[in-house]
Amino acid sequence: MKPAPNFSLPDQDGKIRTLADYSGKWLVLYFYPKDNTPGCTTEACNFRDERDAIADYGHAVVVGVSKDSVESHKKFREEHELNFSLLSDVDHKTMEDYGAWGPKTFMGKSYVGVSRNTYMINPEGQIVKTYEGVNPKKHAADIMKDLLSFQSAKN
């Protein structure tokens, strides 16, 4: 386990959110490439659909992060009725701090961008699990399973 890097990012309403806002709670901090793209929409809608179960079983909060603007997040959240916060990291500093920004390849082209990574952060602010290159269709279910196992291990 290692301490989660602090962040200070605006959510879809422009309110600044920090790691300290989630102190004492499990935090599922997921990084994704772009609002309203097929994979990102699938992942967000799966988190939306499982958010209550994640909160009930794992006592966790889900938060998404991309480099899209606050305005883009607001539209994305409203259009898909997302029930969790989306944070805007336009300069990708937080993505870099977490290791979710780096070299990628798509259709034979190399570039630098965000990786579809998720970090499970315990109530003490430590990263207890890192998910890299996740499957957007199954990711929420994987998170729930792991949260349950962390809760069981704790009891």
Summary of the structure (lengths in Angstrom):
residues: 155
radius of gyration: 14.6
end to end distance: 19.1
largest distance: 47.9
contacts: 482
relative contact order: 0.23
helix: 37%
strand: 31%
